[in-house]
Amino acid sequence: MTPLTTRKERLWGQEYDVAPYLLRAIHGDGKQWLHFGYLDDRPWYYVVRVDSSVVANNDNNTWYEEVLEWIYEQLEEEGRELMTDEQDEEWGETGNIENREWPIPPITNNCGCEWGSYTPLPEDLEIAKR
């Protein structure tokens, strides 16, 4: 995973400095960008590039069924790189990580998730080219 440019995000009437992480794996042609986050980790989120045929819409279960499992798998795989030794040990023993600081290793979907369209900044596009 690659950190993107820090930006201001508003949630619950407060402003936060958020540095989203870009998933290196690309689904299909990768032309559509999504923000994807676990509810427990808001306002922080990941950015995922998916096929242009995917519709990022909470009311459309087609993309959800076809792509969500792929996103979970890729986040778990790449997220292990973000784990500290203590988190890795705790995950192995309990299947959970209590110390949830950003960037949190994205290895659980027990809390639910949210997603939507993401418009990359010019800096994001440059980072993605690397």
Secondary structure by P-SEA (a helix, b strand, c coil): cccccbbbbbcccccccccccccccccccccbbbbbbbcccccbbbbbbccccccccccccccccccaaaaaaaaaaaacccccaaaaaaaaccccccccccccccccccccccccbbbbcaaaaaaaac
